[in-house]
Amino acid sequence: MTAPVAYRKRGQAVWLDTISNKLVRSGRLGALISSGAIYGVTSNPTIFGQSIQKNEGDYNAEITRMAAEGKDAFAIYDALTQRDIAEGADLFRPLHDGNAVDGWISLEVLPSLAHDAAGTVKEARRLAGALARPNVFIKVPSTPAGIEAIRSLIGDGISINVTLMFNRKHYRDVAMAYVEGLEALAEKGGDLSKVHSVASFFVSRVDTLIDKELEAKAAAAEGEKQDALLALRGKAGLANCKVVYQDYLAIFEGERFRALAAKGARVQRPLWASTGTKNPAYSDLLYVEHLVGNDTVNTMPEKTLEALLDHGRDLGDTVTEGLVEARETLAALLAEGIDVEAVGEKLQKDGVVAFAQSYDELLATVENRRAEAAHGLAATQKLTVGA
């Protein structure tokens, strides 16, 4: 039994954190699905940008075709991303039809809308309507404007993947927005059982930032103090997730949600994101093997998935283990002047900026190739006329 299959029996779904035309049409995605290696896919502007820049599939040919039709860069980007998501969703559809919690794929709203609640709602509705598939999540960031949009979208019955969460406040705000959205939907007489959601909580980026702070403090210390600071490296990310999972249990096993569950509502599953290990000194499965638990998702890059398939272990329901140690780690960090909540706020702000930059770079790439294609087409037409 592979680790993903073992984890699925424990209630966790392994997802792949990448998408490309080549992955979808080469048969690779279908093979991963049929073998039980993955149960869903996530995407974001950075992922699409890398795929299009590398021309992983027929992107250049499609850009040339749409340039000839007079489409601008955004229209081309919109068509390419929707096509890949739609084709991926269709590959997952048999799995989804067998079990509605599996077989999901996500498409993110424009990063420029991160602080625009009304714009996010409008764009999410547009994408959901255009894709018209029951196993597509519309991805919305957990900014204050995003939280407002999530309430409205869940109230509309649209399934949402909430992203860019880094601390407990982010998580609790998102979970309550989901609950409030379901309550609004129930008041309208909507079918709560058809609404799904995941809460994407980022892991490795927390350690990356905190480790740098610990190393800076350790450089100014010595002896046992230095050792104690360095011993805290690589622990914040997991500790953060473990206490957040306890928040999940408190909210979704609480009386308020039980009333919704009685009407068919589903829990909003915590999704561990950014689970590829960035520090080579740590295990390549640090953020995978130690976050397994019921009603969770772990989305990972291909390299991490390959490692999981090669030497991944089933260590049990690890997300609920070491809770005392997790809380002690967070307390020890706070005592050293490192507030994980404050770190989370910085990481979210940085993440919003990074995704916006990735989108701008992606659109610039599409525009450059569109312009080249249009220029080439004009030159060809000129030669044809001259002949």
N, C-alpha and C positions, 0 to 999 in steps of 0.2 A: 504494500500500500504506500503510495507516495505521500509526502507530507501534506500537500494541498487537500488530498482526499481525506486524510486523517483529521485535518483541521476542520473540514466541512462537517464531519461527523460530530465535532465538538461545537458546531454552530458558527464557525468563522468561514467566510468566503475569501479566497485569494483572488485578487484582481490584478490586471496588468496595467501599468501606468504609462502607456504609450499607444499611439495609433498612427497608421500610415496607409496609403493606398496599397503599397506593396504588401504590407502585413495582411491586409484584408483579402487581396486578390491572389496572393501566391499560394494560399492554402494553409499558411502558417497559423493564422488565427483560428481557423476551423479545426486544425489538428490539436491546438492547445485546449479548445473547448471540448472536443470529443474525448480527449484523454483524461479529462477531469483536472487539468493543471490550473485552469482559471475559470472563474464564474462571473467575470465582468471586466470592464475596461474603463479607465478614466482618461481624460485629455485636458489640455489647457493650451493657451496661445504659444507657450514655449515649445511644447511638443509638436504642434502643427508647424511651427516655424522651422524647427529642425528637420522635419520630414520633407517639407516643401523645398527648403534650401538644398537638401541633399538629393532632391528629385527621387524620393523613394517610391517609385511607381510611375504613373503617367502624368505627373503634375505639369511638366513643361509642355507636353502635347496639349493638355487641356487648357492651359493658360493661352497658348497660341490659338486654339480653336475659339475660345471665348473673346480673345482680343479681336479676332476677325469679325465677331458679332457686335463689336463696339462696346463691350462691357468694361466698366472701370475696375480698379483694383479691389474695392470692397465687394462688388458684385461677384468677382471671381473668387475671392477668399470665401465669401459666404456660400457659394455653390460648391466649392471643393470640400469645405469642412462638413457641410450638410450631407454631401454625397458619401464621404467616408463614414460618418456616424450612422447614416441610414443603412449602408451595406453591412457595417459591423453589427448593428441592431438586428438585422435580418438573419445573420449567422447565429446570433444568440437566441433567436426567437423560439426554437424548439425547447431549449433549456428553460427559458422563461415561462413558456406555456406549461411545462411540467411542474415548475415551482416558481411562483411569482416573485419570490425574494431574490432569485438568481437571474443571470442573463441581462444585466444592465450595462448601459454605456452612457457616458456623460458628454455634454457639449456646453461650454461656458458662454455666458453672456459677454458682451464687449467689456474689456477691462476699463474703458473710459467711463463706464456707468457705475463704478464702485461707490460713488458718493451721490448717486441719483436714484432715489427709490422709485419714482414714477417711471423713469426711463428704463430701469431694470425690469419692472413689471411688464411694461410694453414689449420690450425685447424678448423676455422669457415667453410671453404668450405667443409672440410671432414665431419663435423657434419651435415651441411645442406644437403649434398648429401646422407649421410647414413640415415637420418630421412625421407627425401623426402616427407615432408608434408607441405601444404601451410600455416598452422597456427602455425608454430614453429619459435620463435625468437631465434637467436643465441646471447648470451649475451657477450658483450665486455666492458671492463673497460674504463673509460674516461681519462686514462693516456696519456701523449704525444704520446707514441707508439700506444695506442689504437685509438686515434684520426686519426692517419695516416691509421690505418687498416680500420677504419669505412669508410673513403672516398673510399677506394678500394672496400670494400665489398658492399656498397650501389651502387657503380658503376658497380658491377657485378650483381646487382638485388637481393641481399640477404637481407632479412629483419632482422633488428638488434635491440636488446634491449641494450641500452648503460647504463652502471651502474657506481656506485661510483662517483656521482657528489655531491658536497657540497657547491659550491659557484657560483657566477654569471659568473666568467671566465670559469669554467668548462662547465656551461650550454651553454654559447655563442659559445665556441669552438666546442662543440658537434653539436649544431644546424647548424653552418656553415659547418661543415664536412658533415652533412647530405645533405645540399643544394648543396655543391660542388660535392658530390657523385651522386646526381640526375642529375646534369648538365652533368657529364661524361657519365652517362647512356643514357641520351637523345642524346648525340652526337653519341653514338653507335647505336641509333635507337631502344633502349630498351623500354619496356612497363612500364612507370612510375607508372601506377595505381596499379601494382601488388606488389610494394615495400611499406612496412610498417616499422615504427620505433617508439619506445618510448624512452624517455630520463629520466632515473631513478634518481631522485633528492632526497637525503636523508634528513630527517627532525629531528627526535628525537635526533640523535647523536650530532647535533649542540647544542641543548639545554643542553644536558648532560655535554658537555665540558665547555660551556660558563657559565652555572650555577655554576660550581665549581670555575671558575675564579672570578665570581661575589661574591660568598660567601667568598673567600679568601680575596678579596679587602674589603668587608664589615667588616670582622673580625678586620681589621686594621683601620677602620673608626668608627665614632660614630654619634649619633643624626640624623639629616636630611640627611646627606651624606650617612650614613649606610642604612637608609630607602630607599633612592633613588636607591642605588645599588641593594638591595634585590628586589625592585619593578620591576627590569628588568628581573628577572628570568622567564624562561618559555615563553619568547616572541621572542627570536631570530629565532627559527626554523620556525615559521609561517611567520615572517617578511621576512625572506630570500626567502621563497617560493612565497610570494606575489609579490616581486619585480622581481623574475625570471619569473613569469607568464606574467608580463608586457614586459619582454624581448621577451618571446614567441610571444606575440601579435605583437610586433614591427617587428620581423623577418618574421613571417609567414603571416602577413597582408601587408608586404612590396612589393615593385615593383619587386624585384628580384625573390621572390618565386611565385608571381602571374604569372610570365611568365612560371614557371614550372607547376603550377596548371592548366594552360590553356592546358597543354599537359597531364593532368591526374594525376599529382603528389598529394600525400596526405601529410597533415601536420604531423610533428613528435610530437606526444602527450607528454606533460610533465607527468611523472609518479611519484607520491609521494611515496617514499619508507621509510622503517624504521618508520612506523607510529604507532607502538605500543607504548603506553605511558610508559616510564621507571620510572618516578617519581610518586609514589602513591599519592602525594599531588595534582597532576593535574588530570583533567577529563580523563577517560579512552578513550574518543573520541576526545581529544583535537586536534589531527592531522588528524582527519577525517571530523568532522562537519564543520570545518573552512577552508577547502581547496577544496570545491566543485566548479566545474566550467566546462565550455564547453571544449571538446577535452582534457580531463584529465583522468588519471587513479589513483586509490589509491589502492596499494597492501598492505595487512595487515595480521598479524598472526591470527591463528584461534581464539585466545582469544579476539582479537579486533573485528573480524568479528562477533563473538557471542554477544559481547556487542552492536554492531551496529544493529544486528537483534533484540535484546532485547529492547533497549531503544534509538536507534539512531533517530535523528531529521533531518528534512529537513529545514534548515535555509535560503535557497536561494542560490544564486550564490556567496558564501562567499569568494572565492579566490580573487575576485575583490574588496571586501569591506575592509575598514580600511587601504587603501594604504598610506595615509598621516601618520597615526600612525606607520605603518611598517617602513617607511623611517625615521621617528623621532626616532624609537627604534634603528635602525642601526646606526644612527648618534650619539645617546646618548652612545651606546656601544663604538663607535670609540673614543668619547671624553674621555672615561674612560680607553683608551688604549687597547680595545678589538676589533680587526679588524676581522670581520666575514670572509673576503676573506682569511686572513692568517690562521684562524681557519680551513677553508675548505681545504686548502692545507695540513695541518697536518692530518686532518681526512682522506683524500684520501690516503696519504702515510700509515697511520695506517691501513686503510681498506685493502689495497693491501697485507700488511703483515699478517693481521688476516685471510684473505681468503686463503692465501698460507699455513698458519699453519693449518687451518681447513682441507684443502685438504691433507696435509701430514698426519694428524691424521686419516683421513678417509682411506687413502691408507694403513696406518699401521694397522688399524682395519681389513680391507679386507685381508691383508697379513697374519695377525695372525690367522684369521679364515680359510683362505685357507691352511695354514701350518698345522693347527690342523686337517682339513678335510683330507689332503693328508696323514698325519701320521696315522690317523684312518683307511684310506683306505688301506695303506700298511700293517698295523697290521692285518686287516681282510684277506687280500690276503695271508699273511704268515700263518695264522691259517688254511685257506682253503687248502693251499698246504700241510701243515703238516698233515691235516686230510686225 
